[in-house]
Structure formats: structure tokens, C-alpha cells
Amino acid sequence: MIFNPVPDYHMHTPRCNHATGDVRDYANAAIQCGLTEIGMSDHSPMPGGFDKAWRMDRSELPSYLKEIEQARDALSDTLTIRVGLEADFHPGTEVYVKEMIAAYDWDYVIGSVHYIKDWGFDNPDCMQIWDTWNIEDAYCAYFELVRQSALTGLFNIIGHPDLIKKFGHRADANCKRVQSAEESMLQAVLNSGAALEVSSAGLRKPVGEMYPHKRIIKRAAELGIPFSYGSDAHSPAEVGHGMDACLNMLASFGVKEIASFKQRKMTMVPINHA
């Protein structure tokens, strides 16, 4: 049981081809954890077959929405279920993503970067490409894309903001270029009005720590950037995973509220620490 539940807005369905469990399974897991609000946010369709193996097809979008809506209506007295989407930012696809977002009354949209050009840097099948990159260059390229994603204004939440570290590749913490790229990214998030996701998913990955690094959380808190929480659950057993650790990290930097969304409007809810 989670001692201090807040909304968990990042979870998936089998339509992304790498998750298990239907929406009711996630909802039931949330109730068992003591959560009162969740959001489904499966990987969105993308144009031209981009990353097709790791996301839903456009033809699956109606069934995705119907399944969430049915669970939302059936459990409305027990659990608030928000309708969300995790949409990739990949330069050149912005028009497609904007049109897709406009076609439905989402509660929120998570913007995530999973690719640097054609390199799926967080895909285990592409691990060998890391050998061809300078780590600091990879970090700078990644943070620049996250910065650009915030500048589009398409997204309510900036997802797992230092996913680039997933496999444990660490940039030099004293590298001025990386520090500058991080700061530029955070300034763009601040100006966009989006929330920065604190994700427990990294605790289950080789890097062994939440996204983003506590240095980034600290700076974002100083800037007054709002935060959201996401487990990035790909199975019902992962719903709410690491929430207490994430909230304690936020509290250590003076954060007292976390973002909630309805129809793409953000409200802040208090974090009531035990």
C-alpha cells in the first residue's frame, strides 16, 4: 500500500506490443495500491511506420479510447481514470501529432523522446550504436530534442526527462556542455507551462535510479516547474511502483504539490507526507 497516493499518469496497454494487461487490470491494481486517480497513456501512433513495432497502430486508437472510457465510467465511484497518450517528439512529425491530439478530448498528453535521428537509444536491440557515440554528445543531442519538444506546446507532461541514461551510460557531471543543455531544456519546460515527469521506471532499468536525476529535479524545483508522477507501468504489477521514493525525492527539494490533469487543464494537488 502506498502511504501517500497521487495520480499515476503513465501506463500502457498491449497495443504498444511490449505491455501486458487490459485497462481494468491496471485499474484494479491501482485500487489495491490505494490510488484514487490514474491515467492511461499508451504509445501513440506515428506516421510512415515510424517505430511501428513499439506502438499502437492508428487503427487501434478507437478501441484504445473505448476501453479506457468504459473502465472510467464503470469505476467512476471508486477510481478516477484519465484518458491520456504518450506521443513521441521526432522532428518532422509535428503536424501529424498535432492533428492526432486535436482529434480527441484528451485529459493530458505526455511528450517523450525515444529517438535521436534514427537511433532508438533506449531500445536494447540498438545497444551497439552507443559504441559509436561520445556520451556527452549523446546527452546534448537528447536534451536538445527534449527542449524542442517543450517548445512545440503540444504536450502537458514532459516524459522521463533523462531517459538517455537508461542503460547506465553516464555523462561527466562536470561537463559544461551537458550542464548547459540540461538548463536550456528546463528553461523551455518552464516557459511551456508543462509538468516535468518524475518517473520511477528507471528504478527498474539498468541505471537503477528514477528519471530525472536528482540534480535536474533540484533545479526544476528552484525554477518552479510543476511535477507529475508516472510509473511507466507496462504491467499491472508496476502500477504505483516507486511512488513513495519519487515523492520523498520531491519533498527533499521543497516540492509540496503535484500536477493533476482534466481535459488538458492542470491543477495542483498537495503532497501530504506521512
C-alpha positions in Angstrom: 0.0 0.0 0.0 1.3 3.4 -1.0 1.2 5.8 2.0 0.7 9.0 0.1 -1.1 8.4 -3.2 -1.0 10.9 -6.0 -2.1 10.4 -9.7 -0.1 7.8 -11.6 -0.3 9.1 -15.2 2.0 6.8 -17.1 0.9 3.3 -18.0 0.4 1.2 -21.2 -1.7 -1.5 -22.8 -0.7 -4.4 -25.1 -1.4 -2.3 -28.1 2.2 -1.0 -27.8 3.4 -4.6 -28.3 5.5 -4.6 -25.2 3.0 -4.4 -22.3 0.5 -6.8 -20.7 -2.9 -6.4 -19.0 -6.0 -4.6 -20.0 -7.2 -1.2 -18.6 -9.4 -2.9 -15.9 -6.3 -4.9 -14.8 -4.4 -1.6 -14.3 -7.4 0.0 -12.6 -7.8 -2.9 -10.2 -4.1 -2.8 -9.4 -4.3 0.9 -8.7 -7.2 0.4 -6.3 -5.3 -2.3 -4.5 -2.4 0.1 -4.1 -4.6 2.7 -2.6 -4.5 5.0 -5.6 -7.6 7.2 -6.3 -6.6 8.5 -9.7 -4.7 7.1 -12.7 -4.2 7.8 -16.4 -3.6 5.5 -19.3 -1.0 6.8 -21.7 -0.1 4.2 -24.3 2.4 4.9 -27.1 0.8 6.9 -29.8 0.6 6.1 -33.5 3.2 7.8 -35.6 3.3 8.5 -39.4 5.1 6.4 -42.0 5.5 3.3 -39.9 7.9 5.1 -37.6 8.9 2.8 -34.7 5.9 0.6 -35.6 6.9 -2.4 -33.5 6.8 -0.4 -30.3 3.5 1.5 -30.5 -0.2 1.2 -31.4 -1.4 1.5 -35.0 -3.7 4.3 -35.9 -6.4 1.8 -36.5 -6.2 0.7 -32.8 -6.8 4.2 -31.4 -10.7 3.9 -31.4 -10.5 0.6 -29.4 -8.0 2.1 -27.0 -10.2 5.1 -26.3 -13.3 2.9 -26.0 -11.6 0.6 -23.5 -10.5 3.5 -21.3 -13.9 5.2 -21.4 -15.7 2.0 -20.4 -13.4 1.4 -17.5 -13.6 5.1 -16.5 -17.4 5.0 -16.5 -17.7 1.7 -14.7 -15.3 2.6 -11.9 -16.2 6.3 -11.5 -17.3 5.8 -7.9 -14.0 4.1 -6.9 -11.3 5.4 -9.2 -10.7 8.4 -11.4 -9.3 7.3 -14.8 -7.9 10.0 -17.1 -7.6 9.5 -20.8 -4.0 10.2 -21.9 -1.5 9.4 -24.6 2.3 9.2 -24.8 3.2 10.9 -28.0 6.8 10.9 -29.4 8.6 14.0 -30.4 10.5 13.3 -33.5 11.3 16.3 -35.8 9.2 16.3 -38.9 6.2 14.6 -37.4 4.8 17.5 -35.5 1.9 18.2 -37.9 0.8 14.6 -37.7 1.0 14.6 -33.9 -0.8 17.9 -33.6 -3.7 16.6 -35.8 -3.9 13.4 -33.8 -4.1 15.3 -30.5 -6.7 17.7 -31.8 -9.0 14.7 -32.8 -9.9 13.8 -29.3 -10.6 15.5 -26.0 -7.6 14.1 -24.1 -7.1 14.8 -20.4 -3.3 15.1 -21.0 -0.6 14.2 -23.5 2.9 13.1 -22.4 5.7 14.2 -24.8 8.6 11.8 -24.9 11.9 11.5 -26.8 12.9 7.9 -27.7 15.0 8.6 -30.8 18.0 10.7 -31.8 17.5 10.8 -35.6 17.0 7.1 -36.5 18.7 5.7 -33.3 16.4 4.3 -30.7 18.8 4.9 -27.9 16.7 3.2 -25.3 16.0 0.1 -27.4 18.0 -2.9 -26.3 18.3 -4.0 -29.9 20.2 -0.8 -30.6 22.7 -1.0 -27.8 25.7 -1.4 -30.1 25.2 2.1 -31.5 26.2 3.5 -28.2 29.8 2.4 -29.1 29.7 4.9 -32.0 28.8 7.9 -29.8 30.6 10.2 -27.5 28.4 10.0 -24.3 28.4 13.8 -23.8 27.4 14.3 -27.4 24.5 11.9 -27.0 23.3 13.7 -23.9 23.5 17.1 -25.5 21.6 15.8 -28.6 19.0 14.2 -26.4 18.4 17.3 -24.2 18.2 19.5 -27.3 15.3 17.3 -28.6 13.6 17.4 -25.2 13.9 21.2 -25.3 12.4 21.3 -28.8 9.6 19.0 -27.6 8.6 21.5 -24.9 8.8 24.4 -27.3 6.1 22.9 -29.5 3.5 23.4 -26.8 1.9 20.1 -27.8 2.5 18.4 -24.5 1.1 18.7 -21.0 3.9 16.5 -19.4 7.5 16.0 -20.5 8.1 12.3 -20.0 11.1 10.7 -18.3 13.3 13.7 -18.9 16.7 12.0 -18.9 15.8 8.7 -20.4 19.2 8.8 -22.2 20.8 7.3 -19.1 18.6 4.1 -19.2 21.4 1.6 -19.8 23.8 3.3 -17.4 25.8 5.5 -19.8 26.7 8.5 -17.7 27.9 11.8 -19.0 30.5 13.6 -17.0 28.6 15.6 -14.4 31.1 18.5 -14.7 30.8 18.7 -18.5 29.7 22.3 -19.2 28.1 21.4 -22.5 25.8 18.9 -20.8 25.0 21.3 -18.0 24.1 24.0 -20.5 21.9 21.5 -22.4 20.1 20.5 -19.2 19.5 24.1 -18.3 18.2 25.0 -21.7 15.8 22.1 -21.6 14.5 23.1 -18.2 14.0 26.7 -19.3 12.0 25.5 -22.2 9.8 23.3 -20.0 9.3 26.3 -17.6 8.3 28.6 -20.5 5.9 25.9 -21.9 3.9 25.5 -18.8 4.2 21.7 -19.0 4.8 19.5 -16.0 8.1 17.6 -15.7 7.6 13.9 -15.1 9.3 12.2 -12.1 9.3 8.6 -13.2 10.0 5.5 -11.2 10.7 3.5 -14.3 14.5 4.0 -14.1 14.5 2.1 -10.8 13.6 -1.0 -12.8 16.2 -0.4 -15.5 19.9 -0.9 -15.6 20.6 2.6 -14.5 18.9 1.9 -11.2 17.6 5.4 -10.4 14.5 7.4 -11.1 14.1 9.8 -14.0 15.3 12.5 -13.9 18.5 12.7 -11.9 18.1 14.5 -8.5 20.3 17.3 -9.8 17.6 18.0 -12.5 14.8 17.7 -10.0 16.5 20.2 -7.7 17.0 22.7 -10.4 13.4 22.3 -11.8 12.1 22.8 -8.2 14.2 26.0 -7.9 12.7 27.3 -11.2 9.1 26.5 -10.0 8.4 23.9 -12.7 5.4 21.7 -11.7 6.0 17.9 -11.5 3.8 14.9 -12.3 4.4 11.3 -11.3 4.5 8.3 -13.6 5.3 4.6 -13.0 5.6 3.9 -16.8 3.8 0.7 -16.0 3.9 -2.0 -18.7 2.2 -4.5 -16.5 -0.4 -4.1 -13.7 2.1 -5.1 -11.1 4.1 -2.0 -11.9 1.3 0.5 -11.2 2.4 2.9 -8.5 5.9 1.4 -8.3 8.4 3.6 -6.6 5.8 6.4 -5.9 6.9 6.9 -2.3 10.6 7.2 -3.3 9.7 9.8 -6.0 7.6 11.8 -3.7 10.2 11.7 -1.0 12.8 13.0 -3.5 10.5 15.8 -4.4 9.9 16.7 -0.8 13.6 16.8 -0.2 13.7 19.8 -2.5 10.7 21.6 -1.0 8.1 20.4 -3.5 4.6 20.4 -1.9 2.3 19.8 -4.8 2.0 17.6 -7.9 0.1 18.0 -11.1 -3.3 16.6 -11.9 -5.0 17.0 -15.3 -8.5 17.0 -16.7 -9.3 18.0 -20.3 -5.7 19.3 -20.6 -6.1 21.7 -17.7 -3.5 21.4 -14.9 -4.4 21.7 -11.3 -2.1 21.2 -8.4 -2.8 18.7 -5.6 -1.0 18.7 -2.3 1.6 16.0 -1.4 0.6 15.0 2.2 3.7 13.3 3.6 3.4 11.0 6.5 
